[in-house]
Amino acid sequence: MVTIYVKNDGDTGVVLSLETDGWDPTDASDYMDLVWNYDGTSILPGQVRTINVTLSVSEDCPAMSGFNFNIIIIGS
């Protein structure tokens, strides 16, 4: 688990979405799941939200010498 802090520096509330891409190896995404505890409520201007992001790995995951991927958080 990693804790991130998101601050809304804008003038209106924003709602966040979480995506991943660029998995290497590509099949790593079949065995891993990235989740967060963000509840989907609007983050108001000037507000800071503490969010925990957790990567879970399936017990069925084959041995890998390493992996990487991109985490994309979008505010809209």
N, C-alpha and C positions, 0 to 999 in steps of 0.2 A: 504494500500500500504506500502511496505517495500522497501527501497533502499539498494542494495547490490553493492559491489565493487569487480570486478574480475580482478586479475592481472595475466598475462601470464609470468611465470618465466621460460618457456621453451626456446628452440632454434628455434622453427618454429611457424608459425601462427596456431591458433586453432579456430575451430568453435564450439559453444556450443549447447547443446540440453537440454531440460527440460522435466523431467518425474516426476510422482508421484506414490507412492505405499503405501501399508500398511494402507489403509483407515480403521478407526475404529470410528463408525460403518461402515461396508462395503458399505451400500447404501448412505453414505454421499457424495460419488463421483458423484452420480446421480443428486445432487442438488448444487454442488459447482464446480467452474471452476477456475483454477490457470493459469494466463497469465503473460507474461512479455513483455517489450518493446524492447527487444534485436532484432536487425534487421537481424541476421544471417550472418553478415560479419565477416571476420577473425579478430581475436585479435592478433596483432603482438607481437613478443617477447618484454618484458618490458612494454607493454602497459597496462594501467588500464582502464577498461570500467565500467561506472556507469549504472546499470540496475535496473529498477523498477519492482517489482513483486507484483501482485494484486490478491487477492482471492475474487471472486464474489460469492454471495449466492443467489439462486433463491428464488423468493417470495413464491414459492410452497413448500419450504423446511419445513418438519415437525419439530416440537419442538424437540430439542435434549438437553440433559443435558451437553454434551460436545462431542468433536470429536478430532481426531488427524490423521496425515498422514505424510509420508516422502516426502521431496522435494529432487530430485536428479538432479544435474547439471553435465553433462559430457562434457569434452572438447576432441575433436578429430581432 
